[in-house]
Amino acid sequence: MPQRILASLLLLASTITLAQDTVQFPGVEGLMSTQEYQDAGLHKLSDAEREALDQWLIRYTAWQAPQIRKSVEEVKEVEKAFELTASIKQPFKGWSDSTYFYLDNGQVWQQRNAARYYYSGEDTRVRISKNALGFYVMEHLATGKKIGVKQVR
């Protein structure tokens, strides 16, 4: 179980872009659900201990996580099982060429395939998952329409 939590944490941490000044590292507490945080016992850490863990996680993500993502089978399995459900922030009118999708969870995704789709409804729920080739695909849940995407942040 601790290895699965660490694998999930590493996968989440490795997707965060730290290069932009406006994006702050959310810390281990921000990367985990409340339940995961409690189950791992991290709520017992002092502020200094939590800060030390956050700094280690930043260094680890920068230097070792890319190698582990390619070589550790457990991490590969977590990555394969990736699926995200969220809503696109309004206004959402579909996509065309290189549309950016701003999700309610703070993530930003960009269309990676040249395609157009017009949508005039209110339901903006989407599911993002990986296809068999490892590319991300976003499905608009109300219509079932799909488009290839890449994560911007």
GULOKE-281682 format. One record per atom (N, C-alpha, C, O): residue in one letter; atom name; x, y, z. Coordinates in pm, whole numbers. Atoms other than C-alpha are relative to their C-alpha. Layout:
(atom A,CA,(X,Y,Z)) ...
//
This chain:
(atom M,N,(82,-120,0)) (atom M,CA,(0,0,0)) (atom M,C,(86,127,0)) (atom M,O,(59,218,-79)) (atom P,N,(-83,-120,2)) (atom P,CA,(274,256,85)) (atom P,C,(67,21,-136)) (atom P,O,(85,135,-180)) (atom Q,N,(-62,-15,131)) (atom Q,CA,(441,181,-251)) (atom Q,C,(-99,55,-101)) (atom Q,O,(-61,134,-188)) (atom R,N,(103,-51,91)) (atom R,CA,(113,246,-434)) (atom R,C,(-23,149,24)) (atom R,O,(-37,227,-71)) (atom I,N,(19,-141,-32)) (atom I,CA,(67,576,-250)) (atom I,C,(118,80,-53)) (atom I,O,(98,186,-114)) (atom L,N,(-117,-69,51)) (atom L,CA,(425,675,-333)) (atom L,C,(-2,7,-152)) (atom L,O,(30,111,-210)) (atom A,N,(7,1,147)) (atom A,CA,(378,571,-698)) (atom A,C,(-102,101,-49)) (atom A,O,(-76,175,-145)) (atom S,N,(103,-97,39)) (atom S,CA,(57,774,-721)) (atom S,C,(48,142,23)) (atom S,O,(27,230,-60)) (atom L,N,(-51,-132,-34)) (atom L,CA,(221,1070,-550)) (atom L,C,(105,45,-100)) (atom L,O,(105,160,-143)) (atom L,N,(-103,-34,98)) (atom L,CA,(519,1057,-786)) (atom L,C,(-60,33,-135)) (atom L,O,(-15,126,-203)) (atom L,N,(66,-27,127)) (atom L,CA,(292,1042,-1088)) (atom L,C,(-64,137,2)) (atom L,O,(-50,214,-94)) (atom L,N,(62,-132,-11)) (atom L,CA,(95,1343,-969)) (atom L,C,(104,111,2)) (atom L,O,(90,211,-67)) (atom A,N,(-102,-103,-12)) (atom A,CA,(404,1537,-875)) (atom A,C,(73,23,-131)) (atom A,O,(110,136,-162)) (atom S,N,(-76,-14,124)) (atom S,CA,(574,1468,-1206)) (atom S,C,(-78,72,-109)) (atom S,O,(-20,114,-209)) (atom T,N,(78,-70,100)) (atom T,CA,(287,1627,-1397)) (atom T,C,(-13,148,28)) (atom T,O,(-71,222,-51)) (atom I,N,(11,-141,-36)) (atom I,CA,(316,1960,-1221)) (atom I,C,(110,79,-67)) (atom I,O,(226,39,-64)) (atom T,N,(-98,-88,63)) (atom T,CA,(490,2237,-1411)) (atom T,C,(44,103,101)) (atom T,O,(-37,182,149)) (atom L,N,(-51,-95,-97)) (atom L,CA,(714,2435,-1181)) (atom L,C,(72,117,-67)) (atom L,O,(121,206,1)) (atom A,N,(-75,-101,71)) (atom A,CA,(868,2653,-1450)) (atom A,C,(-67,136,1)) (atom A,O,(2,238,-13)) (atom Q,N,(70,-127,4)) (atom Q,CA,(602,2922,-1438)) (atom Q,C,(-8,57,140)) (atom Q,O,(-38,-15,235)) (atom D,N,(3,-64,-130)) (atom D,CA,(616,3174,-1155)) (atom D,C,(-137,-7,65)) (atom D,O,(-146,-9,188)) (atom T,N,(134,-2,-56)) (atom T,CA,(239,3167,-1112)) (atom T,C,(-45,-135,53)) (atom T,O,(-146,-143,122)) (atom V,N,(37,133,-47)) (atom V,CA,(229,2794,-1044)) (atom V,C,(88,-35,120)) (atom V,O,(210,-40,108)) (atom Q,N,(-71,35,-122)) (atom Q,CA,(326,2700,-689)) (atom Q,C,(-11,-151,22)) (atom Q,O,(-114,-211,-7)) (atom F,N,(6,141,-37)) (atom F,CA,(415,2348,-580)) (atom F,C,(-100,-13,114)) (atom F,O,(-87,55,215)) (atom P,N,(106,7,-101)) (atom P,CA,(107,2241,-381)) (atom P,C,(39,-75,126)) (atom P,O,(-37,-78,223)) (atom G,N,(-42,77,-116)) (atom G,CA,(305,2029,-137)) (atom G,C,(-67,-136,2)) (atom G,O,(-163,-162,-71)) (atom V,N,(52,136,-7)) (atom V,CA,(240,1670,-44)) (atom V,C,(-147,1,41)) (atom V,O,(-224,-83,-7)) (atom E,N,(140,-7,-44)) (atom E,CA,(-86,1770,126)) (atom E,C,(-92,36,-116)) (atom E,O,(-204,-16,-124)) (atom G,N,(81,-39,115)) (atom G,CA,(-215,1933,-193)) (atom G,C,(-5,-104,-110)) (atom G,O,(-97,-105,-192)) (atom L,N,(-6,103,103)) (atom L,CA,(-115,1637,-408)) (atom L,C,(-87,-121,31)) (atom L,O,(-123,-197,-58)) (atom M,N,(75,118,-43)) (atom M,CA,(-309,1382,-206)) (atom M,C,(-142,39,39)) (atom M,O,(-169,153,75)) (atom S,N,(134,-23,-54)) (atom S,CA,(-674,1346,-122)) (atom S,C,(12,4,153)) (atom S,O,(111,-43,209)) (atom T,N,(-1,-5,-146)) (atom T,CA,(-762,1409,242)) (atom T,C,(14,-140,58)) (atom T,O,(87,-161,155)) (atom Q,N,(-5,138,-49)) (atom Q,CA,(-814,1035,290)) (atom Q,C,(139,-60,-16)) (atom Q,O,(189,-125,76)) (atom E,N,(-135,52,22)) (atom E,CA,(-476,943,136)) (atom E,C,(99,61,100)) (atom E,O,(185,-7,155)) (atom Y,N,(-87,-73,-92)) (atom Y,CA,(-305,1207,349)) (atom Y,C,(-12,-56,142)) (atom Y,O,(88,-77,210)) (atom Q,N,(26,57,-133)) (atom Q,CA,(-467,1070,667)) (atom Q,C,(52,-143,7)) (atom Q,O,(120,-180,103)) (atom D,N,(-41,140,1)) (atom D,CA,(-405,705,572)) (atom D,C,(152,-16,5)) (atom D,O,(203,-110,66)) (atom A,N,(-146,5,0)) (atom A,CA,(-36,776,514)) (atom A,C,(60,52,130)) (atom A,O,(181,41,152)) (atom G,N,(-48,-52,-129)) (atom G,CA,(-12,937,859)) (atom G,C,(72,132,-10)) (atom G,O,(138,174,86)) (atom L,N,(-75,-124,20)) (atom L,CA,(125,1260,715)) (atom L,C,(-56,117,81)) (atom L,O,(14,216,103)) (atom H,N,(59,-106,-83)) (atom H,CA,(-113,1471,924)) (atom H,C,(71,11,135)) (atom H,O,(55,110,205)) (atom K,N,(-73,0,-127)) (atom K,CA,(110,1381,1223)) (atom K,C,(132,76,-9)) (atom K,O,(195,103,93)) (atom L,N,(-127,-70,17)) (atom L,CA,(411,1563,1076)) (atom L,C,(-10,145,49)) (atom L,O,(-116,208,41)) (atom S,N,(-6,-142,-36)) (atom S,CA,(518,1901,1211)) (atom S,C,(11,80,-130)) (atom S,O,(36,24,-236)) (atom D,N,(-15,-86,118)) (atom D,CA,(526,2197,972)) (atom D,C,(140,-14,-60)) (atom D,O,(154,-20,-182)) (atom A,N,(-138,13,48)) (atom A,CA,(906,2164,949)) (atom A,C,(21,-134,-70)) (atom A,O,(88,-141,-173)) (atom E,N,(-13,132,62)) (atom E,CA,(884,1791,873)) (atom E,C,(-73,-5,-134)) (atom E,O,(-23,-64,-230)) (atom R,N,(76,-3,125)) (atom R,CA,(618,1850,608)) (atom R,C,(75,81,-106)) (atom R,O,(78,43,-223)) (atom E,N,(-80,-82,93)) (atom E,CA,(833,2124,449)) (atom E,C,(120,-79,-50)) (atom E,O,(153,-72,-169)) (atom A,N,(-114,83,42)) (atom A,CA,(1133,1887,445)) (atom A,C,(-45,-106,-100)) (atom A,O,(24,-132,-198)) (atom L,N,(54,99,93)) (atom L,CA,(918,1621,276)) (atom L,C,(-32,64,-134)) (atom L,O,(-3,7,-239)) (atom D,N,(31,-72,124)) (atom D,CA,(795,1876,20)) (atom D,C,(127,30,-80)) (atom D,O,(129,12,-202)) (atom Q,N,(-125,-32,69)) (atom Q,CA,(1152,1983,-61)) (atom Q,C,(64,-126,-58)) (atom Q,O,(117,-122,-169)) (atom W,N,(-51,127,52)) (atom W,CA,(1261,1619,-97)) (atom W,C,(-79,-42,-123)) (atom W,O,(-21,-87,-222)) (atom L,N,(85,40,111)) (atom L,CA,(965,1551,-325)) (atom L,C,(30,83,-125)) (atom L,O,(30,29,-236)) (atom I,N,(-36,-85,114)) (atom I,CA,(1057,1847,-547)) (atom I,C,(131,-50,-62)) (atom I,O,(139,-67,-183)) (atom R,N,(-129,49,52)) (atom R,CA,(1419,1725,-578)) (atom R,C,(-16,-137,-65)) (atom R,O,(39,-162,-172)) (atom Y,N,(20,135,53)) (atom Y,CA,(1309,1366,-631)) (atom Y,C,(-72,3,-134)) (atom Y,O,(-34,-67,-228)) (atom T,N,(77,-11,124)) (atom T,CA,(1056,1463,-896)) (atom T,C,(87,52,-113)) (atom T,O,(78,4,-226)) (atom A,N,(-84,-60,103)) (atom A,CA,(1311,1673,-1082)) (atom A,C,(108,-96,-50)) (atom A,O,(137,-99,-170)) (atom W,N,(-117,78,39)) (atom W,CA,(1595,1421,-1081)) (atom W,C,(-26,-148,-20)) (atom W,O,(34,-208,-110)) (atom Q,N,(13,145,7)) (atom Q,CA,(1470,1067,-1028)) (atom Q,C,(-133,-49,-55)) (atom Q,O,(-138,-158,-113)) (atom A,N,(132,46,46)) (atom A,CA,(1100,1048,-1113)) (atom A,C,(-5,-32,-149)) (atom A,O,(-67,-131,-187)) (atom P,N,(6,35,143)) (atom P,CA,(1153,1061,-1492)) (atom P,C,(55,-140,-30)) (atom P,O,(0,-211,-113)) (atom Q,N,(-57,134,19)) (atom Q,CA,(1373,748,-1473)) (atom Q,C,(-93,-107,55)) (atom Q,O,(-113,-211,-8)) (atom I,N,(89,97,-63)) (atom I,CA,(1134,569,-1239)) (atom I,C,(-126,-20,-83)) (atom I,O,(-177,-131,-92)) (atom R,N,(120,11,83)) (atom R,CA,(838,645,-1466)) (atom R,C,(24,-95,-117)) (atom R,O,(-69,-158,-166)) (atom K,N,(-32,86,114)) (atom K,CA,(1018,453,-1741)) (atom K,C,(37,-142,42)) (atom K,O,(24,-235,-38)) (atom S,N,(-58,129,-35)) (atom S,CA,(1159,163,-1540)) (atom S,C,(-73,-79,109)) (atom S,O,(-60,-202,112)) (atom V,N,(65,72,-111)) (atom V,CA,(947,75,-1233)) (atom V,C,(-141,-42,-43)) (atom V,O,(-225,41,-75)) (atom E,N,(126,56,50)) (atom E,CA,(658,-154,-1325)) (atom E,C,(-122,53,75)) (atom E,O,(-225,80,13)) (atom E,N,(114,-49,-79)) (atom E,CA,(432,-38,-1041)) (atom E,C,(-40,143,-41)) (atom E,O,(-158,175,-47)) (atom V,N,(28,-136,44)) (atom V,CA,(463,324,-1153)) (atom V,C,(-62,-2,-140)) (atom V,O,(-154,74,-168)) (atom K,N,(57,13,135)) (atom K,CA,(394,222,-1514)) (atom K,C,(-147,-41,7)) (atom K,O,(-228,10,-70)) (atom E,N,(140,44,-14)) (atom E,CA,(73,47,-1402)) (atom E,C,(-90,114,46)) (atom E,O,(-201,130,-4)) (atom V,N,(78,-115,-47)) (atom V,CA,(-47,355,-1213)) (atom V,C,(-21,98,-114)) (atom V,O,(-130,152,-132)) (atom E,N,(8,-93,112)) (atom E,CA,(29,569,-1517)) (atom E,C,(-98,-50,-107)) (atom E,O,(-174,29,-163)) (atom K,N,(92,57,98)) (atom K,CA,(-161,331,-1749)) (atom K,C,(-145,17,43)) (atom K,O,(-234,38,-39)) (atom A,N,(136,-7,-54)) (atom A,CA,(-465,344,-1522)) (atom A,C,(-49,144,17)) (atom A,O,(-158,165,71)) (atom F,N,(37,-140,-17)) (atom F,CA,(-474,725,-1533)) (atom F,C,(-136,29,-63)) (atom F,O,(-161,-4,-179)) (atom E,N,(128,-49,51)) (atom E,CA,(-823,864,-1570)) (atom E,C,(-42,117,87)) (atom E,O,(-33,112,209)) (atom L,N,(37,-123,-69)) (atom L,CA,(-947,1208,-1479)) (atom L,C,(-138,42,-47)) (atom L,O,(-165,43,-167)) (atom T,N,(130,-54,35)) (atom T,CA,(-1302,1338,-1468)) (atom T,C,(-9,139,60)) (atom T,O,(19,158,178)) (atom A,N,(10,-140,-44)) (atom A,CA,(-1360,1714,-1446)) (atom A,C,(-99,70,-91)) (atom A,O,(-159,9,-179)) (atom S,N,(85,-82,88)) (atom S,CA,(-1559,1995,-1603)) (atom S,C,(84,112,-59)) (atom S,O,(171,169,7)) (atom I,N,(-66,-112,65)) (atom I,CA,(-1436,2250,-1853)) (atom I,C,(-71,126,46)) (atom I,O,(-194,132,51)) (atom K,N,(59,-127,-43)) (atom K,CA,(-1487,2605,-1730)) (atom K,C,(-70,65,-118)) (atom K,O,(-24,56,-231)) (atom Q,N,(75,-73,103)) (atom Q,CA,(-1743,2809,-1924)) (atom Q,C,(78,124,-40)) (atom Q,O,(152,176,43)) (atom P,N,(85,53,106)) (atom P,CA,(-1762,2931,-2189)) (atom P,C,(68,-116,-72)) (atom P,O,(188,-112,-101)) (atom F,N,(-48,114,77)) (atom F,CA,(-1723,2597,-2366)) (atom F,C,(-91,-16,-121)) (atom F,O,(-210,-43,-107)) (atom K,N,(76,8,126)) (atom K,CA,(-1832,2591,-2730)) (atom K,C,(55,-107,-93)) (atom K,O,(27,-105,-213)) (atom G,N,(-58,104,82)) (atom G,CA,(-1640,2286,-2849)) (atom G,C,(149,24,-20)) (atom G,O,(215,81,67)) (atom W,N,(-142,-19,26)) (atom W,CA,(-1296,2285,-3009)) (atom W,C,(28,19,-148)) (atom W,O,(-51,-20,-233)) (atom S,N,(-46,-18,138)) (atom S,CA,(-1107,2383,-3323)) (atom S,C,(151,22,1)) (atom S,O,(200,117,62)) (atom D,N,(-145,-5,21)) (atom D,CA,(-742,2324,-3409)) (atom D,C,(84,-10,128)) (atom D,O,(130,-120,159)) (atom S,N,(-88,8,-118)) (atom S,CA,(-549,2413,-3088)) (atom S,C,(-66,61,124)) (atom S,O,(-4,138,197)) (atom T,N,(78,-52,-113)) (atom T,CA,(-817,2491,-2828)) (atom T,C,(65,-36,134)) (atom T,O,(114,-148,152)) (atom Y,N,(-41,25,-139)) (atom Y,CA,(-712,2525,-2463)) (atom Y,C,(-124,-30,81)) (atom Y,O,(-227,35,65)) (atom F,N,(110,39,-87)) (atom F,CA,(-937,2358,-2206)) (atom F,C,(40,28,144)) (atom F,O,(133,-34,196)) (atom Y,N,(-27,-36,-139)) (atom Y,CA,(-940,2514,-1859)) (atom Y,C,(-97,-77,88)) (atom Y,O,(-218,-54,83)) (atom L,N,(85,87,-81)) (atom L,CA,(-1069,2258,-1610)) (atom L,C,(-26,59,138)) (atom L,O,(51,141,188)) (atom D,N,(37,-51,-132)) (atom D,CA,(-1241,2324,-1280)) (atom D,C,(96,-45,111)) (atom D,O,(88,6,222)) (atom N,N,(-99,45,-99)) (atom N,CA,(-958,2140,-1099)) (atom N,C,(131,78,-12)) (atom N,O,(228,47,58)) (atom G,N,(-120,-83,16)) (atom G,CA,(-703,2402,-1215)) (atom G,C,(92,-45,-112)) (atom G,O,(184,29,-149)) (atom Q,N,(-86,48,108)) (atom Q,CA,(-546,2191,-1489)) (atom Q,C,(-39,67,-131)) (atom Q,O,(-153,110,-151)) (atom V,N,(23,-53,135)) (atom V,CA,(-509,2320,-1844)) (atom V,C,(50,-104,-99)) (atom V,O,(162,-153,-88)) (atom W,N,(-32,95,105)) (atom W,CA,(-510,2089,-2145)) (atom W,C,(-17,69,-134)) (atom W,O,(-96,163,-146)) (atom Q,N,(9,-57,134)) (atom Q,CA,(-463,2169,-2514)) (atom Q,C,(-28,-109,-101)) (atom Q,O,(25,-220,-93)) (atom Q,N,(32,90,110)) (atom Q,CA,(-607,2003,-2819)) (atom Q,C,(129,-30,-77)) (atom Q,O,(205,63,-107)) (atom R,N,(-121,35,75)) (atom R,CA,(-332,1812,-3005)) (atom R,C,(-30,-55,-139)) (atom R,O,(62,-84,-216)) (atom N,N,(39,47,133)) (atom N,CA,(-529,1695,-3310)) (atom N,C,(-76,110,-73)) (atom N,O,(-153,184,-12)) (atom A,N,(74,-98,80)) (atom A,CA,(-658,1912,-3592)) (atom A,C,(-141,-53,-25)) (atom A,O,(-160,-144,-105)) (atom A,N,(140,40,16)) (atom A,CA,(-1034,1875,-3564)) (atom A,C,(-88,113,52)) (atom A,O,(-44,196,131)) (atom R,N,(96,-102,-46)) (atom R,CA,(-1341,2091,-3513)) (atom R,C,(-127,-69,48)) (atom R,O,(-173,-168,-9)) (atom Y,N,(126,49,-53)) (atom Y,CA,(-1647,2029,-3305)) (atom Y,C,(-70,117,68)) (atom Y,O,(-11,183,153)) (atom Y,N,(78,-108,-59)) (atom Y,CA,(-1920,2280,-3214)) (atom Y,C,(-98,-58,100)) (atom Y,O,(-166,-157,72)) (atom Y,N,(90,45,-105)) (atom Y,CA,(-2116,2240,-2890)) (atom Y,C,(-73,120,57)) (atom Y,O,(-12,223,87)) (atom S,N,(78,-113,-52)) (atom S,CA,(-2399,2460,-2766)) (atom S,C,(-73,-33,130)) (atom S,O,(-158,44,175)) (atom G,N,(67,39,-124)) (atom G,CA,(-2508,2274,-2451)) (atom G,C,(67,57,124)) (atom G,O,(161,135,115)) (atom E,N,(-50,-48,-129)) (atom E,CA,(-2442,2338,-2084)) (atom E,C,(93,-99,70)) (atom E,O,(173,-58,155)) (atom D,N,(-76,104,-70)) (atom D,CA,(-2282,2008,-1977)) (atom D,C,(145,1,-49)) (atom D,O,(172,-29,-165)) (atom T,N,(-141,-9,38)) (atom T,CA,(-1903,2051,-1976)) (atom T,C,(86,-110,63)) (atom T,O,(208,-99,65)) (atom R,N,(-77,108,-63)) (atom R,CA,(-1804,1728,-1799)) (atom R,C,(81,-77,-105)) (atom R,O,(32,-108,-214)) (atom V,N,(-89,75,89)) (atom V,CA,(-1509,1547,-1957)) (atom V,C,(72,-108,79)) (atom V,O,(86,-101,201)) (atom R,N,(-86,105,-56)) (atom R,CA,(-1305,1235,-1896)) (atom R,C,(127,1,-84)) (atom R,O,(121,-3,-207)) (atom I,N,(-128,7,69)) (atom I,CA,(-936,1233,-1983)) (atom I,C,(67,-131,41)) (atom I,O,(80,-161,159)) (atom S,N,(-66,127,-26)) (atom S,CA,(-761,899,-2016)) (atom S,C,(109,-20,-105)) (atom S,O,(122,59,-199)) (atom K,N,(-105,32,97)) (atom K,CA,(-470,742,-2202)) (atom K,C,(-52,-106,-96)) (atom K,O,(-122,-199,-56)) (atom N,N,(38,102,97)) (atom N,CA,(-524,550,-2522)) (atom N,C,(107,-109,-2)) (atom N,O,(204,-103,74)) (atom A,N,(-92,114,6)) (atom A,CA,(-341,228,-2616)) (atom A,C,(143,40,-35)) (atom A,O,(237,-31,0)) (atom L,N,(-134,-46,38)) (atom L,CA,(-47,427,-2755)) (atom L,C,(62,91,105)) (atom L,O,(176,136,90)) (atom G,N,(-53,-84,-107)) (atom G,CA,(-6,630,-2435)) (atom G,C,(-31,148,-14)) (atom G,O,(19,228,65)) (atom F,N,(38,-140,18)) (atom F,CA,(-156,955,-2565)) (atom F,C,(-128,29,78)) (atom F,O,(-212,-59,96)) (atom Y,N,(120,-39,-73)) (atom Y,CA,(-418,1148,-2369)) (atom Y,C,(-114,29,-96)) (atom Y,O,(-95,90,-202)) (atom V,N,(122,-24,78)) (atom V,CA,(-773,1157,-2505)) (atom V,C,(-105,57,94)) (atom V,O,(-127,4,203)) (atom M,N,(107,-61,-78)) (atom M,CA,(-1048,1383,-2375)) (atom M,C,(-134,-35,-64)) (atom M,O,(-153,-15,-184)) (atom E,N,(135,33,47)) (atom E,CA,(-1408,1264,-2404)) (atom E,C,(-98,95,65)) (atom E,O,(-102,108,187)) (atom H,N,(108,-84,-51)) (atom H,CA,(-1695,1510,-2370)) (atom H,C,(-113,-94,38)) (atom H,O,(-173,-157,-49)) (atom L,N,(92,104,-48)) (atom L,CA,(-1929,1301,-2155)) (atom L,C,(-142,16,-50)) (atom L,O,(-212,-83,-69)) (atom A,N,(138,-21,45)) (atom A,CA,(-2255,1461,-2272)) (atom A,C,(-22,-51,-141)) (atom A,O,(-133,-92,-175)) (atom T,N,(17,36,141)) (atom T,CA,(-2190,1376,-2637)) (atom T,C,(80,-122,-43)) (atom T,O,(52,-182,-147)) (atom G,N,(-86,112,38)) (atom G,CA,(-1924,1104,-2639)) (atom G,C,(107,38,-101)) (atom G,O,(184,-47,-144)) (atom K,N,(-103,-47,94)) (atom K,CA,(-1709,1316,-2874)) (atom K,C,(136,-3,68)) (atom K,O,(148,30,186)) (atom K,N,(-135,12,-55)) (atom K,CA,(-1335,1261,-2828)) (atom K,C,(99,81,-82)) (atom K,O,(82,100,-203)) (atom I,N,(-107,-74,66)) (atom I,CA,(-1024,1463,-2907)) (atom I,C,(131,-28,74)) (atom I,O,(132,-40,197)) (atom G,N,(-131,17,-62)) (atom G,CA,(-653,1408,-2845)) (atom G,C,(41,130,68)) (atom G,O,(21,238,13)) (atom V,N,(-43,-118,-76)) (atom V,CA,(-512,1645,-2582)) (atom V,C,(137,-24,60)) (atom V,O,(185,-138,69)) (atom K,N,(-125,8,-76)) (atom K,CA,(-187,1722,-2405)) (atom K,C,(-12,96,118)) (atom K,O,(-79,198,109)) (atom Q,N,(10,-82,-120)) (atom Q,CA,(-144,1865,-2057)) (atom Q,C,(96,117,-9)) (atom Q,O,(215,101,-37)) (atom V,N,(-81,-121,-2)) (atom V,CA,(-21,2222,-2038)) (atom V,C,(44,29,143)) (atom V,O,(160,63,167)) (atom R,N,(-33,-12,-144)) (atom R,CA,(-35,2248,-1656)) (atom R,C,(-108,-63,84)) (atom R,O,(-98,-63,207)) 
//
